[in-house]
Amino acid sequence: MLQHLLDAKGVTQAQLSRDTALPKSTISEVLNGKKRFSRQMIHKLAEYFHVDISILAANI
């Protein structure tokens, strides 16, 4: 889902990291399936992408 949101908005992992203050390494780990979303990440990403948190919460 995160990759889809990145593609749809046309932003890179680096840009997402700068805009949300989430570490780039954390974003990369989530995209590679090595780490799950934290509640804090879900809220930041939902706000950034203007989506309901339930879209991302399925990945907790």
KETIBA-630533 format. One line per field, with one value per atom (N, C-alpha, C): residue number from 1; residue in three letters; chain; atom name; z, x, y. Coordinates in Angstrom, 3 decimals, m for minus. Layout:
num	[NUM ...]
residu	[ALA ...]
chaine	[A ...]
atome	[CA ...]
w	[Z ...]
u	[X ...]
v	[Y ...]
// end
This chain:
num	[1 1 1 2 2 2 3 3 3 4 4 4 5 5 5 6 6 6 7 7 7 8 8 8 9 9 9 10 10 10 11 11 11 12 12 12 13 13 13 14 14 14 15 15 15 16 16 16 17 17 17 18 18 18 19 19 19 20 20 20 21 21 21 22 22 22 23 23 23 24 24 24 25 25 25 26 26 26 27 27 27 28 28 28 29 29 29 30 30 30 31 31 31 32 32 32 33 33 33 34 34 34 35 35 35 36 36 36 37 37 37 38 38 38 39 39 39 40 40 40 41 41 41 42 42 42 43 43 43 44 44 44 45 45 45 46 46 46 47 47 47 48 48 48 49 49 49 50 50 50 51 51 51 52 52 52 53 53 53 54 54 54 55 55 55 56 56 56 57 57 57 58 58 58 59 59 59 60 60 60]
residu	[MET MET MET LEU LEU LEU GLN GLN GLN HIS HIS HIS LEU LEU LEU LEU LEU LEU ASP ASP ASP ALA ALA ALA LYS LYS LYS GLY GLY GLY VAL VAL VAL THR THR THR GLN GLN GLN ALA ALA ALA GLN GLN GLN LEU LEU LEU SER SER SER ARG ARG ARG ASP ASP ASP THR THR THR ALA ALA ALA LEU LEU LEU PRO PRO PRO LYS LYS LYS SER SER SER THR THR THR ILE ILE ILE SER SER SER GLU GLU GLU VAL VAL VAL LEU LEU LEU ASN ASN ASN GLY GLY GLY LYS LYS LYS LYS LYS LYS ARG ARG ARG PHE PHE PHE SER SER SER ARG ARG ARG GLN GLN GLN MET MET MET ILE ILE ILE HIS HIS HIS LYS LYS LYS LEU LEU LEU ALA ALA ALA GLU GLU GLU TYR TYR TYR PHE PHE PHE HIS HIS HIS VAL VAL VAL ASP ASP ASP ILE ILE ILE SER SER SER ILE ILE ILE LEU LEU LEU ALA ALA ALA ALA ALA ALA ASN ASN ASN ILE ILE ILE]
chaine	[A A A A A A A A A A A A A A A A A A A A A A A A A A A A A A A A A A A A A A A A A A A A A A A A A A A A A A A A A A A A A A A A A A A A A A A A A A A A A A A A A A A A A A A A A A A A A A A A A A A A A A A A A A A A A A A A A A A A A A A A A A A A A A A A A A A A A A A A A A A A A A A A A A A A A A A A A A A A A A A A A A A A A A A A A A A A A A A A A A A A]
atome	[N CA C N CA C N CA C N CA C N CA C N CA C N CA C N CA C N CA C N CA C N CA C N CA C N CA C N CA C N CA C N CA C N CA C N CA C N CA C N CA C N CA C N CA C N CA C N CA C N CA C N CA C N CA C N CA C N CA C N CA C N CA C N CA C N CA C N CA C N CA C N CA C N CA C N CA C N CA C N CA C N CA C N CA C N CA C N CA C N CA C N CA C N CA C N CA C N CA C N CA C N CA C N CA C N CA C N CA C N CA C N CA C N CA C N CA C N CA C N CA C]
w	[0.000 0.000 0.000 0.796 0.858 m0.503 m1.190 m2.510 m3.469 m3.398 m4.251 m3.956 m2.690 m2.316 m2.789 m2.655 m3.138 m4.649 m5.371 m6.828 m7.245 m6.572 m6.917 m6.680 m5.629 m5.318 m6.039 m6.559 m7.289 m6.404 m5.226 m4.321 m4.098 m3.762 m3.473 m1.979 m1.629 m0.209 0.502 m0.153 0.450 0.697 m0.262 m0.109 1.007 1.059 2.120 3.480 3.562 4.806 5.230 4.299 4.619 5.046 4.344 4.604 5.897 6.302 7.476 8.685 8.503 9.557 9.983 9.126 9.375 8.780 9.477 8.937 7.604 6.659 5.355 5.501 6.440 6.652 7.095 7.904 8.362 7.209 6.373 5.201 4.297 4.067 3.227 3.817 5.126 5.776 5.666 5.789 5.638 4.206 3.241 1.837 1.487 2.149 1.887 2.770 3.570 4.403 5.622 5.959 7.106 8.396 8.274 9.439 9.190 10.248 10.144 10.526 10.113 10.489 12.002 12.590 13.983 13.944 15.060 15.117 14.756 15.224 14.921 13.413 12.787 11.339 10.584 11.019 10.349 10.378 11.518 11.629 10.753 10.763 9.932 8.453 8.044 6.632 6.163 7.001 6.638 6.449 7.319 7.193 5.923 5.698 4.545 3.221 3.130 1.881 1.816 2.874 2.931 2.716 3.473 3.422 4.847 4.945 6.240 6.861 8.166 8.819 8.654 8.447 8.302 7.076 6.081 4.888 5.252 6.136 6.535 7.761 8.604 9.850 9.614 8.464 8.153 8.171 8.123 8.100 9.460 10.530 11.879 12.247]
u	[0.826 0.000 0.870 1.924 2.785 3.415 3.864 4.466 3.444 2.224 1.163 0.939 0.906 0.701 1.865 3.079 4.253 4.158 3.832 3.719 2.609 1.466 0.319 0.620 1.362 1.681 2.943 3.709 4.917 6.049 6.181 7.254 8.200 9.428 10.428 10.452 11.151 11.322 12.033 13.015 13.768 12.871 12.014 11.098 10.096 9.585 8.652 9.328 10.570 11.318 11.466 11.828 11.975 10.652 9.589 8.288 7.622 7.918 7.250 8.161 9.446 10.446 10.569 10.124 10.330 11.679 12.460 13.758 13.623 14.482 14.454 14.654 15.502 15.749 14.467 13.671 12.408 11.439 11.343 10.465 10.898 12.199 12.735 12.427 12.591 12.319 10.845 9.957 8.527 8.240 8.802 8.569 9.116 10.188 10.793 10.240 9.222 8.585 9.395 10.418 11.256 10.742 9.852 9.330 7.859 7.088 5.673 5.485 4.359 4.020 3.822 4.301 3.964 2.721 2.086 0.901 1.268 2.420 2.875 3.075 3.691 3.909 2.587 1.646 0.338 m0.308 m0.275 m0.901 m0.193 1.132 1.879 1.635 1.658 1.479 0.047 m0.922 m2.317 m2.546 m1.967 m2.088 m1.379 m0.184 0.608 m0.088 m0.619 m1.247 m2.743 m3.287 m4.711 m5.596 m5.275 m6.081 m6.514 m7.552 m8.027 m6.992 m6.818 m5.812 m6.104 m7.353 m7.699 m7.028 m6.719 m6.053 m4.661 m3.996 m2.644 m2.646 m3.659 m3.711 m3.812 m4.247 m4.333 m2.949 m1.898 m0.540 0.146 m0.608 0.004 0.343]
v	[m1.190 0.000 1.253 1.239 2.418 2.700 1.663 1.874 2.469 1.999 2.539 4.025 4.388 5.784 6.656 6.142 6.879 7.106 6.043 6.138 7.101 6.998 7.840 9.317 9.601 10.994 11.463 10.508 10.861 11.353 10.754 11.145 9.968 10.289 9.270 8.984 7.921 7.601 8.746 9.320 10.425 11.629 11.947 13.079 12.803 11.590 11.214 11.347 10.921 11.030 12.493 13.338 14.767 15.385 15.057 15.677 15.193 13.958 13.387 13.235 13.459 13.271 11.808 10.903 9.479 9.093 8.286 7.894 7.154 7.488 6.839 5.330 4.935 3.506 2.785 3.432 2.839 2.688 3.699 3.638 2.495 2.372 1.310 m0.067 m0.219 m1.498 m1.877 m0.918 m1.189 m1.632 m0.922 m1.271 m2.652 m3.062 m4.367 m5.480 m5.164 m6.168 m6.582 m5.826 m6.158 m5.543 m4.585 m3.876 m3.566 m3.554 m3.209 m1.745 m1.186 0.177 0.275 1.347 1.648 2.540 2.690 3.559 4.997 5.449 6.806 6.978 5.993 6.050 6.108 5.294 5.258 6.630 7.282 8.600 9.628 9.609 10.555 10.311 9.053 8.727 9.004 8.694 8.962 10.454 11.250 12.701 13.194 12.688 13.114 12.776 11.556 11.112 11.440 12.012 12.366 11.142 10.085 8.863 8.516 7.699 7.244 6.301 6.406 5.563 4.079 3.703 2.283 1.666 2.477 1.969 1.456 2.153 1.759 0.855 0.965 0.203 m1.298 m1.698 m3.127 m3.763 m2.950 m3.477 m3.454 m3.212 m3.209 m4.636]
// end
